[in-house]
Amino acid sequence: MVRFRSKSDAPDLHTQLESMLDQVWRSEADWRLWDRLDAAVKRENLREQRAKDTDDRDVEKAA
């Protein structure tokens, strides 16, 4: 808890609410970024797996 010397030093409720909402919005933006990164990694892993499966099938057909 932050302590202030007097009531006039403390930010008003509107300023506190703005600050708290700004923090929430920044956190949500970070979460969305990490979600997009996770999705991109999963997509790349699937692409690599499909390419490997295709290569394995091509080798089996050639044999």
C-alpha positions in Angstrom: 0.0 0.0 0.0 1.3 3.4 -0.9 1.2 6.0 1.8 0.8 9.7 1.1 1.7 12.6 3.4 -1.6 14.3 3.0 -4.9 13.8 1.2 -3.8 16.3 -1.5 -0.8 14.1 -2.4 -3.0 11.1 -3.1 -4.3 10.8 -6.7 -8.1 11.2 -7.1 -10.2 8.1 -7.8 -10.5 8.9 -11.5 -6.7 9.0 -11.9 -6.4 5.7 -9.9 -9.1 4.1 -12.1 -7.4 5.3 -15.3 -4.1 3.9 -14.1 -5.6 0.5 -13.2 -7.4 0.2 -16.5 -4.3 1.1 -18.4 -2.4 -1.7 -16.6 -5.2 -4.1 -17.4 -5.2 -3.1 -21.1 -1.4 -3.4 -21.4 -1.6 -6.9 -19.8 -4.4 -8.0 -22.2 -2.3 -6.7 -25.1 0.6 -8.8 -23.9 -1.6 -11.9 -23.5 -2.9 -11.4 -27.1 0.7 -11.1 -28.3 1.7 -14.3 -26.6 -1.5 -16.1 -27.9 -0.5 -15.0 -31.5 3.1 -16.2 -30.9 1.8 -19.6 -29.6 -0.5 -20.0 -32.5 2.3 -19.2 -35.0 4.6 -21.8 -33.4 1.8 -24.4 -33.4 1.1 -23.6 -37.1 4.8 -24.0 -38.0 5.1 -27.3 -36.1 2.1 -28.6 -38.0 3.5 -27.5 -41.3 6.8 -29.2 -40.5 5.1 -32.4 -39.4 3.0 -32.4 -42.6 6.1 -31.9 -44.8 7.8 -34.7 -42.9 4.8 -37.0 -43.3 4.7 -36.2 -47.1 8.4 -37.0 -47.4 8.0 -40.3 -45.6 5.2 -41.3 -47.9 7.2 -40.4 -50.9 10.1 -42.6 -49.7 7.7 -45.5 -49.0 6.2 -45.2 -52.5 9.7 -45.2 -54.1 10.7 -48.3 -52.2 
